[in-house]
Amino acid sequence: MSIENSYPNHRLTPENTGILLVDHQSGLILGVQDHDQNEVRRNAQALARAAKVFGMPVVATTSAPQGPNGPLLPELIAELPDEAPVIHRNGEVDAFDDPAFAEAVRAMNRPHLVVAGVITDVCLMFASLSATARGYAVHAVPDASGTTNVLARETSLIRLREAGVTLNSTVGVISELLRDWKTPGGAGTAEIFGTLAMPFYGAVMAGHAAAGKA
């Protein structure tokens, strides 16, 4: 990526960014072995909740949810904005091969996409590569994704980076969207960090509040 197209010249903002959540399903999540499954769940929730805080569009998708892959995680459904479409694919491995998904992403009209998916080397990787090929600036989020082993994750990240995809974290994405704690999104971001993306921060806030009352 050239310096003209990189941070800080082109930051993620609530106005230029959409979020794609690909195949965070109850069956597939059981295959996540490269890092903690509960962390993947929480970080996917954090991205969805951030969309509410910042008023951003989200598209979620599942692959054959009536089969062994299972339905979308219920805790993720609870976090999605009411207007967020959920596209149920019927066999397409690359989510962008489903015309309904591709159209839903196009309709967001956002040049930057934040993408997370289970499994990393399939759902995250192919959606990110296809989005990049379509001209989107893509931030892939490995800690809101997961796969069967560390080697599969690392080879996928190499391929994504070589294709021009930016690798980011859940906290990094949300912090970039926030930009300034004094903005209206500050309180919502602190809540996301403390309950989902950085649970330790909840204890920090609680300790600070208790000290203030002492």
GIFENMO-V44028 format. One record per residue. N is the residue number from 0. RES is the residue in three letters. PSI is psi in whole degrees, -180 to 180 (NA if undefined). NEAR is the number of other ideal C-beta (glycine too) atoms within 10 Angstrom. Layout:
n=N res=RES psi=PSI near=NEAR
n=N res=RES psi=PSI near=NEAR
This chain:
n=0 res=MET psi=133 near=12
n=1 res=SER psi=159 near=7
n=2 res=ILE psi=-27 near=7
n=3 res=GLU psi=-24 near=7
n=4 res=ASN psi=8 near=11
n=5 res=SER psi=175 near=12
n=6 res=TYR psi=140 near=11
n=7 res=PRO psi=5 near=6
n=8 res=ASN psi=-33 near=9
n=9 res=HIS psi=85 near=15
n=10 res=ARG psi=156 near=13
n=11 res=LEU psi=132 near=26
n=12 res=THR psi=160 near=15
n=13 res=PRO psi=-24 near=18
n=14 res=GLU psi=-21 near=11
n=15 res=ASN psi=5 near=15
n=16 res=THR psi=140 near=24
n=17 res=GLY psi=160 near=22
n=18 res=ILE psi=133 near=30
n=19 res=LEU psi=126 near=30
n=20 res=LEU psi=111 near=32
n=21 res=VAL psi=110 near=30
n=22 res=ASP psi=41 near=28
n=23 res=HIS psi=80 near=29
n=24 res=GLN psi=154 near=23
n=25 res=SER psi=-30 near=16
n=26 res=GLY psi=-45 near=16
n=27 res=LEU psi=-35 near=22
n=28 res=ILE psi=-24 near=21
n=29 res=LEU psi=-20 near=12
n=30 res=GLY psi=-6 near=15
n=31 res=VAL psi=116 near=22
n=32 res=GLN psi=-6 near=14
n=33 res=ASP psi=-23 near=21
n=34 res=HIS psi=-178 near=16
n=35 res=ASP psi=127 near=13
n=36 res=GLN psi=-39 near=15
n=37 res=ASN psi=-32 near=10
n=38 res=GLU psi=-42 near=17
n=39 res=VAL psi=-46 near=25
n=40 res=ARG psi=-50 near=20
n=41 res=ARG psi=-41 near=20
n=42 res=ASN psi=-37 near=27
n=43 res=ALA psi=-43 near=31
n=44 res=GLN psi=-41 near=24
n=45 res=ALA psi=-41 near=26
n=46 res=LEU psi=-42 near=28
n=47 res=ALA psi=-41 near=27
n=48 res=ARG psi=-35 near=23
n=49 res=ALA psi=-35 near=27
n=50 res=ALA psi=-38 near=23
n=51 res=LYS psi=-45 near=16
n=52 res=VAL psi=-41 near=19
n=53 res=PHE psi=2 near=21
n=54 res=GLY psi=44 near=11
n=55 res=MET psi=153 near=24
n=56 res=PRO psi=148 near=20
n=57 res=VAL psi=141 near=23
n=58 res=VAL psi=125 near=25
n=59 res=ALA psi=154 near=25
n=60 res=THR psi=154 near=28
n=61 res=THR psi=159 near=25
n=62 res=SER psi=115 near=25
n=63 res=ALA psi=61 near=16
n=64 res=PRO psi=-16 near=19
n=65 res=GLN psi=-10 near=10
n=66 res=GLY psi=-158 near=11
n=67 res=PRO psi=-21 near=11
n=68 res=ASN psi=-28 near=19
n=69 res=GLY psi=173 near=18
n=70 res=PRO psi=169 near=14
n=71 res=LEU psi=141 near=21
n=72 res=LEU psi=129 near=22
n=73 res=PRO psi=-35 near=8
n=74 res=GLU psi=-27 near=14
n=75 res=LEU psi=-41 near=21
n=76 res=ILE psi=-41 near=14
n=77 res=ALA psi=-24 near=10
n=78 res=GLU psi=-19 near=22
n=79 res=LEU psi=139 near=21
n=80 res=PRO psi=150 near=14
n=81 res=ASP psi=-33 near=5
n=82 res=GLU psi=0 near=7
n=83 res=ALA psi=124 near=19
n=84 res=PRO psi=145 near=17
n=85 res=VAL psi=113 near=17
n=86 res=ILE psi=119 near=20
n=87 res=HIS psi=107 near=16
n=88 res=ARG psi=156 near=20
n=89 res=ASN psi=51 near=11
n=90 res=GLY psi=-21 near=9
n=91 res=GLU psi=123 near=18
n=92 res=VAL psi=-51 near=13
n=93 res=ASP psi=118 near=18
n=94 res=ALA psi=-32 near=29
n=95 res=PHE psi=-12 near=20
n=96 res=ASP psi=-12 near=14
n=97 res=ASP psi=116 near=19
n=98 res=PRO psi=-34 near=10
n=99 res=ALA psi=-39 near=15
n=100 res=PHE psi=-49 near=24
n=101 res=ALA psi=-39 near=19
n=102 res=GLU psi=-39 near=12
n=103 res=ALA psi=-39 near=22
n=104 res=VAL psi=-44 near=26
n=105 res=ARG psi=-39 near=12
n=106 res=ALA psi=-21 near=12
n=107 res=MET psi=-30 near=18
n=108 res=ASN psi=46 near=9
n=109 res=ARG psi=127 near=21
n=110 res=PRO psi=-20 near=12
n=111 res=HIS psi=137 near=20
n=112 res=LEU psi=132 near=24
n=113 res=VAL psi=124 near=28
n=114 res=VAL psi=132 near=31
n=115 res=ALA psi=149 near=32
n=116 res=GLY psi=154 near=30
n=117 res=VAL psi=112 near=29
n=118 res=ILE psi=149 near=22
n=119 res=THR psi=-49 near=28
n=120 res=ASP psi=4 near=22
n=121 res=VAL psi=-72 near=19
n=122 res=CYS psi=-46 near=29
n=123 res=LEU psi=-47 near=30
n=124 res=MET psi=-51 near=27
n=125 res=PHE psi=-39 near=19
n=126 res=ALA psi=-40 near=28
n=127 res=SER psi=-43 near=34
n=128 res=LEU psi=-42 near=21
n=129 res=SER psi=-40 near=19
n=130 res=ALA psi=-42 near=23
n=131 res=THR psi=-43 near=19
n=132 res=ALA psi=-26 near=12
n=133 res=ARG psi=1 near=13
n=134 res=GLY psi=2 near=7
n=135 res=TYR psi=149 near=21
n=136 res=ALA psi=116 near=20
n=137 res=VAL psi=132 near=24
n=138 res=HIS psi=113 near=22
n=139 res=ALA psi=140 near=29
n=140 res=VAL psi=92 near=28
n=141 res=PRO psi=-31 near=24
n=142 res=ASP psi=-2 near=21
n=143 res=ALA psi=15 near=31
n=144 res=SER psi=178 near=31
n=145 res=GLY psi=157 near=30
n=146 res=THR psi=-172 near=28
n=147 res=THR psi=-19 near=14
n=148 res=ASN psi=164 near=12
n=149 res=VAL psi=-39 near=11
n=150 res=LEU psi=-43 near=11
n=151 res=ALA psi=-41 near=18
n=152 res=ARG psi=-48 near=23
n=153 res=GLU psi=-41 near=15
n=154 res=THR psi=-36 near=14
n=155 res=SER psi=-43 near=23
n=156 res=LEU psi=-35 near=18
n=157 res=ILE psi=-46 near=10
n=158 res=ARG psi=-42 near=14
n=159 res=LEU psi=-46 near=23
n=160 res=ARG psi=-42 near=13
n=161 res=GLU psi=-25 near=8
n=162 res=ALA psi=-2 near=14
n=163 res=GLY psi=10 near=15
n=164 res=VAL psi=136 near=24
n=165 res=THR psi=130 near=23
n=166 res=LEU psi=130 near=14
n=167 res=ASN psi=173 near=22
n=168 res=SER psi=166 near=15
n=169 res=THR psi=-49 near=28
n=170 res=VAL psi=-38 near=18
n=171 res=GLY psi=-45 near=16
n=172 res=VAL psi=-50 near=25
n=173 res=ILE psi=-38 near=27
n=174 res=SER psi=-39 near=16
n=175 res=GLU psi=-39 near=18
n=176 res=LEU psi=-38 near=25
n=177 res=LEU psi=-53 near=23
n=178 res=ARG psi=-39 near=14
n=179 res=ASP psi=122 near=7
n=180 res=TRP psi=-17 near=11
n=181 res=LYS psi=-6 near=8
n=182 res=THR psi=166 near=14
n=183 res=PRO psi=-23 near=9
n=184 res=GLY psi=-4 near=20
n=185 res=GLY psi=-46 near=14
n=186 res=ALA psi=-43 near=11
n=187 res=GLY psi=-37 near=17
n=188 res=THR psi=-44 near=22
n=189 res=ALA psi=-39 near=17
n=190 res=GLU psi=-41 near=15
n=191 res=ILE psi=-45 near=27
n=192 res=PHE psi=-46 near=22
n=193 res=GLY psi=-27 near=17
n=194 res=THR psi=-22 near=16
n=195 res=LEU psi=-65 near=25
n=196 res=ALA psi=-31 near=26
n=197 res=MET psi=77 near=18
n=198 res=PRO psi=-30 near=12
n=199 res=PHE psi=-29 near=9
n=200 res=TYR psi=-26 near=17
n=201 res=GLY psi=-41 near=15
n=202 res=ALA psi=-38 near=11
n=203 res=VAL psi=-46 near=13
n=204 res=MET psi=-42 near=15
n=205 res=ALA psi=-42 near=11
n=206 res=GLY psi=-40 near=10
n=207 res=HIS psi=-42 near=9
n=208 res=ALA psi=-40 near=9
n=209 res=ALA psi=-39 near=9
n=210 res=ALA psi=-36 near=8
n=211 res=GLY psi=-28 near=7
n=212 res=LYS psi=-18 near=5
n=213 res=ALA psi=NA near=4
